[in-house]
Amino acid sequence: MHDWFYRRTGGFRPALMMVVGFLAVIMAGAALLSTPLASRAGTWTDPLTALFTATSATCVTGLVLVDTAQHWNGFGQAVILLLIQVGGLGFMTMATLFSLLTRRTITLRERMVLSTGLNLSDSAGIVRLTRRVLLGTLLFEGVGAAILACRFSFDYGLLTGLKFGIFHSVSAFCNAGFDLLGAEQAFVSVGNYVDDPVVCLTLMALIVIGGLGFFVWSDVYEKRKFQRFSLHTKLTLTATAVLLALGWVLTMWFEWDNPGTLGALSAPGKVLAAAFQSATLRTAGFGGIDQGALTGSSQGLAVVLMLTGGSPGSTAGGLKTVTVAVLLLTAWTAVCGRREVIAFGRRISVGAIMNAVTMLVVGTVFVFGGSILMAHVEGLPLMPCMYEVASAFGTAGLSMGITPSLSAFSHCLLIALMYFGRVGVLTLGVGVLMRRQSPPKITYPEGQVMVG
């Protein structure tokens, strides 16, 4: 069977393993969530609802059709948490954990799949990096869980506070956005804690750290000084800081007097809630303020930030910060009349620029095409549909409140967008479409075209 698969796929391709692996995890999760063992009512859950939830959890999105606290029981919530952890770190990273615990040798093929899952160009040092990923995840999620458990214990008691602390720490670090705070009010997310500094700052720290990327952790840990960081790390840290600050300032500007969002809060609460909104738009999915009450300007800003997402090789989705940074640098280079794209004294390769352009074009087609299709099918205005579609493709998980009421067609559309957004358009294309490449047999003469 293995030899047949190897021949049929044109040889072993790590990207294809990523595509199939995520699908397998999603289908297994959907099967478990559909059983009476997972629901509070003890009845079978609609297969589409189970599939949507499993996809959202595995793709660390956060969009839901039913409230996580009200519909799913302890077993169902545990399945969702496991899917979030596997989806956030990657199924091969979790499989490597078991190999390390059992002292089994990590094969070359497994190393190749791991490097693909972490967005690395080669597998050199991948096992050492994976150990750091696992240890770093345990450290960050553990500290976050302890802080959140202490805070939630004041409101829900010790045992429930501990459960909430663990669940929300994992969900935040993996940029998933699932929550258990809707027992009394469905889909409230963290709205009741929007001006609570302990909860908001802890979740924000977990979101940002999880969204930076595993390679960035390792680079910062080894080199310690910004001047010594790799170009990727410098671009990631700079883009992340700029986007967080930009989202924070613009949200305060657009929403300061809006009674449906920041208007009812105190001045310090407004500042904190705006900062949390900026962080959660980076594919995290926790709703601090009512997304349906945002002004038109904030909705547009949210779509841009959700599509940008986190960083390559992280728990986040979206087009990725480095992709956007490369595109902006390329545009600036063209405006200045230069031929090479330079950042921090290093030249960015043509291949990286082509990948960035590909991601932008494909992402734009998916989002605008999906939004137009959903608006037509549902008979809704374009902007709410674009918000949900951008949230799904960017694996952000924020919603203007229309997702549960959409038709089965739109739910299937969002499932596909969540999957593409998490697995990555380039990874999917490489895994499914590309065969063994050979040098071109014919070289064509260059032609001139007018652009602009």
Phi, psi and chi 1 to 4 in degrees:
 res  aa     phi    psi   chi1   chi2   chi3   chi4
   1 MET       -  -44.5  179.9   66.9 -177.9      -
   2 HIS   -63.8  -42.7  179.6  -87.6      -      -
   3 ASP   -64.3  -37.8  -67.6  -23.6      -      -
   4 TRP   -63.2  -44.9  176.1   86.9      -      -
   5 PHE   -62.8  -40.0  178.7   80.6      -      -
   6 TYR   -63.3  -42.8 -176.8   83.2      -      -
   7 ARG   -69.7  -41.8  -68.7 -166.0  -57.7  -89.2
   8 ARG   -65.9  -29.6  -68.5  -68.2  -64.5  173.6
   9 THR   -94.5    8.9   57.5      -      -      -
  10 GLY    72.0   29.8      -      -      -      -
  11 GLY   101.8  168.7      -      -      -      -
  12 PHE   -70.7  127.4  175.8   76.3      -      -
  13 ARG  -127.7  113.5  -69.7 -158.3  -57.3  -82.4
  14 PRO   -57.2  -37.2  -24.6   34.4      -      -
  15 ALA   -62.3  -36.9      -      -      -      -
  16 LEU   -65.7  -36.9 -179.2   59.7      -      -
  17 MET   -62.7  -36.9  -67.2  -65.4  -65.5      -
  18 MET   -63.8  -44.4  -65.7  -67.0  -60.5      -
  19 VAL   -61.6  -49.7  171.8      -      -      -
  20 VAL   -69.6  -38.6  175.3      -      -      -
  21 GLY   -62.3  -45.3      -      -      -      -
  22 PHE   -63.7  -39.0  -93.3   94.7      -      -
  23 LEU   -61.8  -41.2  -82.1  176.1      -      -
  24 ALA   -64.7  -42.2      -      -      -      -
  25 VAL   -62.8  -43.2  172.4      -      -      -
  26 ILE   -62.0  -46.3  -70.4  170.4      -      -
  27 MET   -66.2  -38.2  -62.5  -50.8  -63.4      -
  28 ALA   -65.1  -42.6      -      -      -      -
  29 GLY   -63.9  -42.1      -      -      -      -
  30 ALA   -62.6  -39.2      -      -      -      -
  31 ALA   -63.1  -41.9      -      -      -      -
  32 LEU   -68.4  -42.1  -70.1  173.3      -      -
  33 LEU   -70.8  -22.3  -69.3  175.5      -      -
  34 SER   -78.7  -14.4   65.3      -      -      -
  35 THR   -80.4  158.3   64.8      -      -      -
  36 PRO   -61.3  -19.0  -23.2   33.6      -      -
  37 LEU   -65.9  -20.2  -65.3  173.8      -      -
  38 ALA  -100.0  -14.9      -      -      -      -
  39 SER  -102.8  150.3   67.6      -      -      -
  40 ARG   -65.6  -32.4  -72.5 -168.3  177.7  -83.7
  41 ALA   -77.4  -10.9      -      -      -      -
  42 GLY    71.0   24.7      -      -      -      -
  43 THR  -119.7  168.2   57.7      -      -      -
  44 TRP   -68.7  138.6  -69.9   88.8      -      -
  45 THR   -93.2  141.1  -63.1      -      -      -
  46 ASP   -50.1  130.0  174.5   60.9      -      -
  47 PRO   -55.3  -37.5  -25.4   34.3      -      -
  48 LEU   -67.2  -38.9 -177.4   57.5      -      -
  49 THR   -64.5  -42.3  -61.0      -      -      -
  50 ALA   -64.3  -42.9      -      -      -      -
  51 LEU   -66.0  -41.9  177.8   61.7      -      -
  52 PHE   -61.6  -45.0 -168.8   99.4      -      -
  53 THR   -65.8  -43.2  -55.8      -      -      -
  54 ALA   -64.3  -40.3      -      -      -      -
  55 THR   -65.3  -44.9  -55.2      -      -      -
  56 SER   -62.3  -39.4 -176.5      -      -      -
  57 ALA   -71.8  -47.5      -      -      -      -
  58 THR   -66.0  -36.4  -53.8      -      -      -
  59 CYS   -89.5   13.6  -62.3      -      -      -
  60 VAL    42.0   55.5  -69.5      -      -      -
  61 THR  -100.6  -65.2  -56.4      -      -      -
  62 GLY   111.6   -9.2      -      -      -      -
  63 LEU   -68.3  135.9  -73.6  174.6      -      -
  64 VAL  -138.5  154.0  -67.4      -      -      -
  65 LEU   -97.8  -25.3  -56.7 -176.2      -      -
  66 VAL  -131.0  150.1  -66.6      -      -      -
  67 ASP   -67.1  132.7 -173.6   83.0      -      -
  68 THR   -62.9  -37.4  -52.6      -      -      -
  69 ALA   -77.3  -34.3      -      -      -      -
  70 GLN   -85.4  -34.3  -67.1 -171.2    8.7      -
  71 HIS   -91.3  -41.8 -177.6   83.6      -      -
  72 TRP   -95.8  141.4  -52.2  107.9      -      -
  73 ASN   -87.0 -170.0   59.9   16.1      -      -
  74 GLY   -59.0  -41.1      -      -      -      -
  75 PHE   -64.9  -46.2  175.0   75.6      -      -
  76 GLY   -61.1  -41.0      -      -      -      -
  77 GLN   -66.8  -34.5  -67.5  167.3    6.6      -
  78 ALA   -67.2  -39.2      -      -      -      -
  79 VAL   -62.4  -44.5  170.7      -      -      -
  80 ILE   -61.6  -43.2  -69.7  172.5      -      -
  81 LEU   -63.0  -39.9 -172.2   64.6      -      -
  82 LEU   -65.0  -42.1  179.8   60.3      -      -
  83 LEU   -62.4  -39.9  -67.6  175.9      -      -
  84 ILE   -61.4  -46.0  -69.9  171.4      -      -
  85 GLN   -65.7  -44.2 -169.9   72.4   87.3      -
  86 VAL   -65.3  -43.5  172.8      -      -      -
  87 GLY   -67.6  -36.0      -      -      -      -
  88 GLY   -69.0  -44.5      -      -      -      -
  89 LEU   -88.4  -21.7  -64.3 -177.7      -      -
  90 GLY    98.7  137.5      -      -      -      -
  91 PHE   -65.2  -30.7   71.2   96.8      -      -
  92 MET   -73.5  -31.3  -87.0  -54.6  -60.0      -
  93 THR   -64.1  -41.4  -57.4      -      -      -
  94 MET   -67.3  -38.5  -61.4  -60.0  -66.4      -
  95 ALA   -64.7  -35.8      -      -      -      -
  96 THR   -65.4  -33.0  -58.7      -      -      -
  97 LEU   -57.0  -45.2  171.2   61.8      -      -
  98 PHE   -66.3  -36.9  -68.6  100.9      -      -
  99 SER   -64.3  -40.6  -63.2      -      -      -
 100 LEU   -66.9  -39.3  -66.9  173.6      -      -
 101 LEU   -67.1  -35.4  -67.2  175.2      -      -
 102 THR   -92.5    2.7   57.5      -      -      -
 103 ARG    60.0   32.0  -61.2 -177.0 -179.1  -82.2
 104 ARG   -84.3  143.6 -173.0 -179.8   67.7   84.2
 105 THR   -68.4  134.0  -58.8      -      -      -
 106 ILE   -84.2  117.0  -49.3  -62.7      -      -
 107 THR   -73.2  166.7   66.8      -      -      -
 108 LEU   -62.6  -41.9  176.6   59.3      -      -
 109 ARG   -63.4  -40.5  -68.9 -176.2  179.5 -178.2
 110 GLU   -63.9  -37.7  -69.1  170.8  -23.4      -
 111 ARG   -64.6  -37.5  -67.0  168.0 -168.9 -103.6
 112 MET   -65.9  -41.1  -67.7  169.2   64.4      -
 113 VAL   -66.2  -40.2  177.3      -      -      -
 114 LEU   -60.4  -44.5  -83.0  170.4      -      -
 115 SER   -64.7  -35.8   61.4      -      -      -
 116 THR   -66.1  -42.8  -59.2      -      -      -
 117 GLY   -64.4  -29.3      -      -      -      -
 118 LEU   -97.2    8.8  -63.3  176.3      -      -
 119 ASN    62.7   37.8  -88.1   29.5      -      -
 120 LEU  -104.4  149.9  -61.0  178.3      -      -
 121 SER   -80.3  -21.1   57.5      -      -      -
 122 ASP  -145.3  172.1   58.7   63.1      -      -
 123 SER  -101.0   11.7   56.6      -      -      -
 124 ALA   -65.3  125.2      -      -      -      -
 125 GLY    70.7   16.8      -      -      -      -
 126 ILE   -68.9  -34.6 -170.2   63.9      -      -
 127 VAL   -68.1  -40.1  175.3      -      -      -
 128 ARG   -63.4  -41.8 -177.5  179.0   71.7 -109.4
 129 LEU   -64.5  -39.2  176.7   59.3      -      -
 130 THR   -63.9  -39.7  -57.4      -      -      -
 131 ARG   -59.3  -43.6  -72.2 -163.6 -175.9   98.0
 132 ARG   -64.7  -38.9  -71.4 -179.3  179.5  175.2
 133 VAL   -59.5  -47.3  168.6      -      -      -
 134 LEU   -66.6  -44.1  -66.2  169.6      -      -
 135 LEU   -67.9  -40.9  -69.3  174.8      -      -
 136 GLY   -64.2  -40.2      -      -      -      -
 137 THR   -61.9  -46.2  -61.0      -      -      -
 138 LEU   -60.6  -40.8  179.2   62.8      -      -
 139 LEU   -66.6  -52.9  173.1   63.2      -      -
 140 PHE   -65.7  -45.5  -66.9  128.8      -      -
 141 GLU   -66.8  -35.4  -70.3 -177.8  -10.2      -
 142 GLY   -66.1  -46.0      -      -      -      -
 143 VAL   -64.4  -44.1  172.4      -      -      -
 144 GLY   -61.7  -41.7      -      -      -      -
 145 ALA   -64.0  -39.2      -      -      -      -
 146 ALA   -64.8  -44.7      -      -      -      -
 147 ILE   -64.9  -47.3  -63.6  172.9      -      -
 148 LEU   -66.8  -36.8  -67.7  173.7      -      -
 149 ALA   -63.2  -41.4      -      -      -      -
 150 CYS   -61.4  -42.1  -69.0      -      -      -
 151 ARG   -69.7  -46.3  175.8   62.2 -173.3   88.6
 152 PHE   -70.3  -24.4  -73.0  137.1      -      -
 153 SER   -63.0  -29.9  -66.6      -      -      -
 154 PHE   -65.5  -29.1  -74.5  102.0      -      -
 155 ASP   -99.7  -29.9  -64.0  -25.8      -      -
 156 TYR  -123.3    0.3  -58.7   99.8      -      -
 157 GLY    92.1  166.7      -      -      -      -
 158 LEU   -64.3  -52.8 -178.7   59.4      -      -
 159 LEU   -66.0  -47.0  -68.0 -179.9      -      -
 160 THR   -66.3  -37.6  -57.8      -      -      -
 161 GLY   -61.6  -39.7      -      -      -      -
 162 LEU   -65.9  -43.9 -179.6   60.7      -      -
 163 LYS   -60.9  -47.1  172.3 -174.7  173.5 -178.8
 164 PHE   -63.7  -38.7  -78.9   13.0      -      -
 165 GLY   -61.6  -46.5      -      -      -      -
 166 ILE   -65.6  -48.4  -65.4  172.8      -      -
 167 PHE   -61.1  -48.3 -170.9   96.9      -      -
 168 HIS   -74.7  -26.7  -67.6   95.7      -      -
 169 SER   -67.6  -46.7  178.9      -      -      -
 170 VAL   -63.9  -43.8  174.2      -      -      -
 171 SER   -62.7  -39.8 -176.8      -      -      -
 172 ALA   -71.8  -45.6      -      -      -      -
 173 PHE   -62.4  -38.1 -179.9   78.5      -      -
 174 CYS   -84.3    5.2  -68.3      -      -      -
 175 ASN    57.3   39.3  -79.3 -139.1      -      -
 176 ALA   -92.2  -42.4      -      -      -      -
 177 GLY    85.3    3.4      -      -      -      -
 178 PHE   -73.4  145.8  -80.4   78.5      -      -
 179 ASP  -143.0  164.2   70.1  -88.0      -      -
 180 LEU  -118.2   24.1  -59.7  178.6      -      -
 181 LEU   -98.7   12.2  -59.6  172.7      -      -
 182 GLY  -102.5   22.2      -      -      -      -
 183 ALA   -60.9  -39.0      -      -      -      -
 184 GLU   -95.5  -29.8  -61.8  178.1   -1.8      -
 185 GLN  -137.9  110.1 -179.4 -177.0   -8.7      -
 186 ALA   -60.9  142.1      -      -      -      -
 187 PHE    61.6   23.9  -53.2  114.6      -      -
 188 VAL   -76.0  -21.6   69.9      -      -      -
 189 SER    54.8 -131.4 -167.9      -      -      -
 190 VAL  -102.1   25.6  -64.4      -      -      -
 191 GLY   -58.7  -32.3      -      -      -      -
 192 ASN   -75.2   -9.9  -66.3  -28.5      -      -
 193 TYR  -118.4   20.9  -67.2   92.2      -      -
 194 VAL   -63.5  -25.9   68.0      -      -      -
 195 ASP  -113.1   20.4   55.3   -6.4      -      -
 196 ASP   -92.2  111.7 -173.0  -51.3      -      -
 197 PRO   -64.8  -34.7   20.9  -31.1      -      -
 198 VAL   -64.8  -50.4  175.0      -      -      -
 199 VAL   -67.3  -49.2  173.3      -      -      -
 200 CYS   -65.1  -46.9  -73.7      -      -      -
 201 LEU   -67.3  -36.4  -68.2  176.6      -      -
 202 THR   -66.2  -46.9  -58.0      -      -      -
 203 LEU   -63.0  -40.8  -68.5  178.0      -      -
 204 MET   -62.5  -43.1  -73.2  168.4   58.8      -
 205 ALA   -62.1  -43.3      -      -      -      -
 206 LEU   -64.9  -41.6  -69.5  167.9      -      -
 207 ILE   -60.8  -48.5  -69.5  166.5      -      -
 208 VAL   -66.9  -44.9  172.8      -      -      -
 209 ILE   -63.3  -44.7  -67.1  172.0      -      -
 210 GLY   -65.1  -31.0      -      -      -      -
 211 GLY   -86.0   -4.1      -      -      -      -
 212 LEU   -75.8  -32.9  -77.1  176.4      -      -
 213 GLY   109.1  143.2      -      -      -      -
 214 PHE   -68.8  -35.5  -53.6  123.9      -      -
 215 PHE   -64.5  -36.7  174.9   80.7      -      -
 216 VAL   -64.2  -41.7  173.5      -      -      -
 217 TRP   -54.2  -52.3  -60.7   -3.7      -      -
 218 SER   -61.5  -40.9 -178.0      -      -      -
 219 ASP   -65.4  -43.6 -157.9   28.5      -      -
 220 VAL   -65.9  -40.5  170.5      -      -      -
 221 TYR   -64.2  -38.2  175.6   79.8      -      -
 222 GLU   -80.8  -39.7  -73.4 -177.2   -8.8      -
 223 LYS  -102.6  -26.1  -61.1  176.1 -178.1  176.5
 224 ARG    66.2  -30.7  -49.1  -64.7  173.8   89.4
 225 LYS  -111.5  141.2  -66.4 -177.6  178.7  179.6
 226 PHE   -60.0  -38.7 -172.9   85.4      -      -
 227 GLN   -62.9  -25.6  -65.8   81.2   -1.9      -
 228 ARG   -93.8   -7.4  -61.3  171.9   56.4 -169.5
 229 PHE   -67.0  157.5  -66.0  159.6      -      -
 230 SER   -69.1  164.7   67.8      -      -      -
 231 LEU   -61.0  -40.0  175.1   59.6      -      -
 232 HIS   -59.6  -45.7  172.0   80.4      -      -
 233 THR   -64.7  -41.9  -60.3      -      -      -
 234 LYS   -62.7  -44.8  -70.0  177.7  179.5  178.8
 235 LEU   -64.4  -41.0  -76.3  175.3      -      -
 236 THR   -63.5  -49.6  -63.1      -      -      -
 237 LEU   -65.1  -41.4  -65.7  176.5      -      -
 238 THR   -66.8  -47.5  -57.5      -      -      -
 239 ALA   -63.7  -40.6      -      -      -      -
 240 THR   -62.6  -46.3  -61.7      -      -      -
 241 ALA   -63.1  -43.4      -      -      -      -
 242 VAL   -64.8  -44.7  169.5      -      -      -
 243 LEU   -67.5  -39.6  -71.3  170.0      -      -
 244 LEU   -63.9  -45.2  -74.0  172.4      -      -
 245 ALA   -66.5  -41.9      -      -      -      -
 246 LEU   -63.6  -45.5 -173.7   65.2      -      -
 247 GLY   -63.4  -37.5      -      -      -      -
 248 TRP   -64.5  -52.2 -177.9   15.8      -      -
 249 VAL   -64.8  -45.1  171.8      -      -      -
 250 LEU   -67.7  -36.4  -69.9  179.9      -      -
 251 THR   -63.9  -42.8  -61.5      -      -      -
 252 MET   -61.8  -40.7  -74.4 -168.3  -67.2      -
 253 TRP   -65.2  -46.1 -177.6   19.4      -      -
 254 PHE   -76.6  -29.6  -62.8  151.7      -      -
 255 GLU  -116.2    2.4  -59.3  -64.8  -35.4      -
 256 TRP   -55.1  -42.2 -169.7  -92.7      -      -
 257 ASP  -105.8   10.1  -65.0  -38.7      -      -
 258 ASN   -78.1  112.9 -176.4   -7.1      -      -
 259 PRO   -65.8  -18.7   23.4  -33.4      -      -
 260 GLY   -84.1  -10.1      -      -      -      -
 261 THR  -129.2  -86.7   54.9      -      -      -
 262 LEU   -92.0  -18.0  -58.3 -177.4      -      -
 263 GLY   -58.0  -31.8      -      -      -      -
 264 ALA   -85.3   -3.8      -      -      -      -
 265 LEU   -94.3  161.8  -58.7  174.0      -      -
 266 SER   -70.6  167.8   63.8      -      -      -
 267 ALA   -58.2  -49.0      -      -      -      -
 268 PRO   -61.5  -36.5  -22.2   33.5      -      -
 269 GLY   -64.5  -38.2      -      -      -      -
 270 LYS   -63.0  -44.1  -67.8  178.4 -179.3 -178.9
 271 VAL   -62.0  -44.2  173.4      -      -      -
 272 LEU   -68.1  -43.6  179.8   60.3      -      -
 273 ALA   -64.7  -36.9      -      -      -      -
 274 ALA   -67.1  -40.3      -      -      -      -
 275 ALA   -64.3  -40.6      -      -      -      -
 276 PHE   -66.1  -40.0 -174.0   81.5      -      -
 277 GLN   -60.2  -42.8  173.3   75.7   -6.4      -
 278 SER   -63.0  -40.6  178.8      -      -      -
 279 ALA   -71.7  -43.0      -      -      -      -
 280 THR   -72.3  -23.2 -164.2      -      -      -
 281 LEU   -67.7  -15.9  -75.3  170.6      -      -
 282 ARG   -82.7   51.6  -51.3  -65.2  -50.4  -67.7
 283 THR    73.5   16.7   82.8      -      -      -
 284 ALA   -86.1  -44.6      -      -      -      -
 285 GLY    89.2    3.2      -      -      -      -
 286 PHE   -80.8  126.2  -70.1  104.8      -      -
 287 GLY   -91.4  102.8      -      -      -      -
 288 GLY   -82.1  -40.7      -      -      -      -
 289 ILE  -119.2  163.1   55.9  179.2      -      -
 290 ASP   -68.4  110.9 -176.6    4.2      -      -
 291 GLN   -68.5  -27.8  -55.8  -60.5  -55.5      -
 292 GLY   -71.5  -17.2      -      -      -      -
 293 ALA   -97.9    4.3      -      -      -      -
 294 LEU   -65.0  149.3  -68.0  172.1      -      -
 295 THR   -69.5  164.6   62.4      -      -      -
 296 GLY   -59.3  -38.2      -      -      -      -
 297 SER   -63.3  -42.8  -59.3      -      -      -
 298 SER   -67.9  -34.5  -68.3      -      -      -
 299 GLN   -63.3  -43.1  -67.9  174.0   17.0      -
 300 GLY   -63.8  -43.0      -      -      -      -
 301 LEU   -60.6  -42.6  172.4   66.1      -      -
 302 ALA   -61.8  -41.9      -      -      -      -
 303 VAL   -60.7  -44.3  168.3      -      -      -
 304 VAL   -62.8  -46.9  171.9      -      -      -
 305 LEU   -68.1  -38.5  -68.3  179.3      -      -
 306 MET   -65.2  -39.9  -72.4 -169.3  -65.6      -
 307 LEU   -68.8  -33.9  -74.6  179.0      -      -
 308 THR   -64.5  -47.6  -59.4      -      -      -
 309 GLY    72.1 -153.1      -      -      -      -
 310 GLY   -95.3 -147.1      -      -      -      -
 311 SER  -111.1  157.3  -58.2      -      -      -
 312 PRO   -59.7  142.9  -23.1   33.6      -      -
 313 GLY    72.2   20.4      -      -      -      -
 314 SER  -111.5 -172.2   71.3      -      -      -
 315 THR   -81.8   -4.9   59.8      -      -      -
 316 ALA   -93.7  168.4      -      -      -      -
 317 GLY  -116.1 -151.3      -      -      -      -
 318 GLY    88.6 -176.0      -      -      -      -
 319 LEU   -68.2  -25.2  -63.1  176.9      -      -
 320 LYS    91.4  145.6  -54.6  -63.3  171.8   52.0
 321 THR   -61.9  -42.1   53.5      -      -      -
 322 VAL   -67.1  -35.5  175.5      -      -      -
 323 THR   -58.9  -48.5  -59.1      -      -      -
 324 VAL   -65.0  -40.2  173.3      -      -      -
 325 ALA   -62.1  -43.0      -      -      -      -
 326 VAL   -64.4  -40.3  169.1      -      -      -
 327 LEU   -63.7  -44.7  -70.3  170.1      -      -
 328 LEU   -65.4  -40.7  -67.3  176.1      -      -
 329 LEU   -65.3  -38.0  -72.9  169.3      -      -
 330 THR   -64.4  -44.1  -58.4      -      -      -
 331 ALA   -62.5  -42.4      -      -      -      -
 332 TRP   -64.9  -37.9  178.8 -109.5      -      -
 333 THR   -62.3  -42.5  -61.4      -      -      -
 334 ALA   -65.5  -41.6      -      -      -      -
 335 VAL   -62.3  -37.8  168.8      -      -      -
 336 CYS   -80.8   -5.2  -65.5      -      -      -
 337 GLY    79.5   18.0      -      -      -      -
 338 ARG   -93.6  161.6  -63.9 -166.3  -65.4  -96.2
 339 ARG  -102.9  -20.2  -60.8 -176.8   62.0   85.7
 340 GLU  -117.2  139.0  -67.7 -174.1  -21.6      -
 341 VAL   -88.5  118.1 -178.6      -      -      -
 342 ILE  -117.5  138.1  -53.7  -62.4      -      -
 343 ALA  -145.0  126.6      -      -      -      -
 344 PHE    52.1   40.9  -63.2  103.9      -      -
 345 GLY    74.5   15.1      -      -      -      -
 346 ARG  -128.3  144.9  -66.4  -70.2 -174.1  -88.9
 347 ARG   -88.4  133.1  177.4  173.3   55.3   85.5
 348 ILE   -87.6  132.8  -62.7  176.4      -      -
 349 SER   -69.5  156.1   68.1      -      -      -
 350 VAL   -63.6  -36.1  174.9      -      -      -
 351 GLY   -60.9  -41.9      -      -      -      -
 352 ALA   -64.9  -39.1      -      -      -      -
 353 ILE   -65.3  -42.5  -64.4  172.2      -      -
 354 MET   -64.3  -39.9  -68.5 -179.0   65.0      -
 355 ASN   -63.2  -40.5  -74.1  -17.6      -      -
 356 ALA   -64.5  -43.5      -      -      -      -
 357 VAL   -64.4  -39.9  172.1      -      -      -
 358 THR   -61.3  -46.3  -59.3      -      -      -
 359 MET   -60.3  -41.9  -72.7  -68.3  -66.0      -
 360 LEU   -64.8  -47.1  175.6   64.3      -      -
 361 VAL   -65.0  -48.2  172.1      -      -      -
 362 VAL   -65.4  -43.4  174.5      -      -      -
 363 GLY   -61.4  -41.7      -      -      -      -
 364 THR   -63.6  -42.9  -59.3      -      -      -
 365 VAL   -63.1  -44.7  170.0      -      -      -
 366 PHE   -61.7  -47.9  -85.5   29.5      -      -
 367 VAL   -70.1  -49.9  171.1      -      -      -
 368 PHE   -68.7  -40.6  -82.5   91.8      -      -
 369 GLY   -63.7  -45.0      -      -      -      -
 370 GLY   -65.2  -38.5      -      -      -      -
 371 SER   -65.7  -44.5  -57.9      -      -      -
 372 ILE   -64.6  -42.6  -66.4  170.7      -      -
 373 LEU   -63.9  -44.3 -169.9   59.4      -      -
 374 MET   -65.9  -42.1 -178.3 -176.6  -68.0      -
 375 ALA   -60.9  -39.1      -      -      -      -
 376 HIS   -68.6  -45.1  174.2   72.2      -      -
 377 VAL   -67.8  -41.9  171.1      -      -      -
 378 GLU   -89.0  -14.5  -56.5  -65.4  -23.1      -
 379 GLY    67.8   35.8      -      -      -      -
 380 LEU  -111.7  160.9  -65.8  171.1      -      -
 381 PRO   -60.8  156.7  -22.2   32.9      -      -
 382 LEU   -66.7  -41.0 -178.7   62.4      -      -
 383 MET   -61.8  -47.7 -167.5   60.0 -156.5      -
 384 PRO   -60.0  -37.5  -23.9   34.3      -      -
 385 CYS   -66.3  -41.3  -65.2      -      -      -
 386 MET   -64.6  -35.6 -175.9  175.3  -67.8      -
 387 TYR   -61.9  -46.6 -161.0   95.6      -      -
 388 GLU   -67.5  -41.6  -52.5  -62.9  -56.5      -
 389 VAL   -66.3  -44.4  167.2      -      -      -
 390 ALA   -62.9  -37.6      -      -      -      -
 391 SER   -64.1  -38.9 -179.7      -      -      -
 392 ALA   -71.3  -50.3      -      -      -      -
 393 PHE   -66.6  -36.5 -177.1   75.9      -      -
 394 GLY   -83.6    3.3      -      -      -      -
 395 THR    48.3   41.9   69.4      -      -      -
 396 ALA   -86.0  -42.7      -      -      -      -
 397 GLY    88.7   -6.2      -      -      -      -
 398 LEU   -77.7  148.6  -69.5  170.4      -      -
 399 SER  -141.2  147.7  172.1      -      -      -
 400 MET   -87.2    9.6  -65.3 -175.8   69.2      -
 401 GLY    95.7    5.8      -      -      -      -
 402 ILE   -98.1  -13.4   68.0  171.8      -      -
 403 THR   -58.0  -48.1  -67.3      -      -      -
 404 PRO   -60.9  -27.3  -24.4   35.5      -      -
 405 SER   -93.2    0.8   60.9      -      -      -
 406 LEU   -72.9  164.8  -64.2  175.0      -      -
 407 SER   -76.8  169.3   65.3      -      -      -
 408 ALA   -61.3  -35.3      -      -      -      -
 409 PHE   -60.1  -48.4  173.9   84.0      -      -
 410 SER   -67.1  -34.3  -65.9      -      -      -
 411 HIS   -63.2  -42.6  -71.1  159.6      -      -
 412 CYS   -65.0  -36.9  -67.9      -      -      -
 413 LEU   -62.5  -43.8  175.9   63.1      -      -
 414 LEU   -66.1  -36.3  -67.6  176.8      -      -
 415 ILE   -59.5  -47.5  -72.2  172.9      -      -
 416 ALA   -62.6  -41.0      -      -      -      -
 417 LEU   -67.1  -39.5  -70.8  168.8      -      -
 418 MET   -61.9  -42.0  -73.3 -171.5  -72.1      -
 419 TYR   -65.2  -48.7  178.0   74.5      -      -
 420 PHE   -61.7  -39.5  -73.2  131.9      -      -
 421 GLY   -65.8  -34.1      -      -      -      -
 422 ARG   -84.5  -48.6  178.3   59.4 -177.6  135.2
 423 VAL   -66.4  -34.2  174.0      -      -      -
 424 GLY   100.4  128.8      -      -      -      -
 425 VAL   -61.6  -41.9  175.8      -      -      -
 426 LEU   -66.9  -41.5  -73.3  177.3      -      -
 427 THR   -62.5  -43.9  -60.0      -      -      -
 428 LEU   -63.2  -43.7 -170.9   66.1      -      -
 429 GLY   -64.1  -43.5      -      -      -      -
 430 VAL   -65.1  -42.3  169.9      -      -      -
 431 GLY   -70.2  -36.9      -      -      -      -
 432 VAL  -100.1  -38.2  176.0      -      -      -
 433 LEU   -97.9  -32.2  -58.6  177.9      -      -
 434 MET   -82.4  140.0  -72.5 -173.4   63.9      -
 435 ARG  -110.3 -172.9  -58.6  -61.7 -179.2 -171.2
 436 ARG   -62.4  129.7  -68.3  175.1  179.0  171.7
 437 GLN   -94.4  144.1  -64.9 -176.4   -9.1      -
 438 SER  -130.0  157.1   56.4      -      -      -
 439 PRO   -59.3  143.7  -22.0   32.7      -      -
 440 PRO   -61.8  139.6   22.3  -32.4      -      -
 441 LYS   -83.4  -21.2  -63.3  179.6 -179.7  179.6
 442 ILE  -126.1  132.8  -59.2  175.5      -      -
 443 THR  -109.1  121.1  -58.9      -      -      -
 444 TYR   -91.1  150.5  -65.8   93.6      -      -
 445 PRO   -68.6  151.5   24.8  -34.2      -      -
 446 GLU   -76.2  138.3 -177.2  178.5  -75.7      -
 447 GLY  -117.4  159.1      -      -      -      -
 448 GLN  -105.2  134.3  -61.1  -63.3  -38.3      -
 449 VAL  -129.2  154.6  -63.8      -      -      -
 450 MET   -96.3  125.9  -61.5 -177.1 -163.2      -
 451 VAL  -120.4  131.9  177.4      -      -      -
 452 GLY    95.4      -      -      -      -      -
